[in-house]
């Protein structure tokens, strides 16, 4: 079975043993006060939260506007990066391993995307998730995170976003609009700030990831919401074809709302699905013209894939 796009997340701190991390920048490099303070914060953070520390360190090294480090300062900061990256790699790898051990496909998908964002090539590209994903797609519904009902689809040549904008698929593809009633059956909850990762917009993706998931890397427990909820977003919905290929969703929204595809780098927030409260979803996919639309199944990680039936045009 093959993944085309993967995503998901929950992280635990794990510093790599034996990696020495600098704690303060050397005074003889004559730092600008602001730059020195930022460097100190990044290095201090790296002691307990290496992924977020790495993102802050890289941001400072690559800064182009003032105040910014001079060439000697940049060289020193760059020399610290390998040790911080090694600790960050250990943290991400540890959480990915934990997701695999727990057979938690949804968390593994989030770690895979977030980890690859922070450290290129740190994980295995999803290879160890494939058998778990294959088992989940065809598993019995007992114990599933979601209940999917009334799953229907219709083909579309294009969608009108505004009087001046029309969304059309790339050559050799067409749009498939899928509707489903999804119910969150989980006793647990996603951390409220996970949406900041799932729906980044208008800024640096890596920095957004770092600020959003610092709480998890630092080992903070998610605050209990008044009503437990899980998120659905474009990172966490797929079609599965008859050959087992996963096709990522291009947009997901509640039925009747404008779909939240990316326009000028901005997207609507991820959708909250509260426990035992059915939610009407509308999802948009770009699928090959060569496939049979009725052969696809809708898969929301955390539950088996659901068959779909044709309906009238949207």
Order of alpha helices (4+ residues) and beta strands (2+ residues): alpha-alpha-alpha-alpha-alpha-beta-beta-beta-beta-alpha-alpha-beta-beta-beta-beta-beta-beta-beta-beta-beta
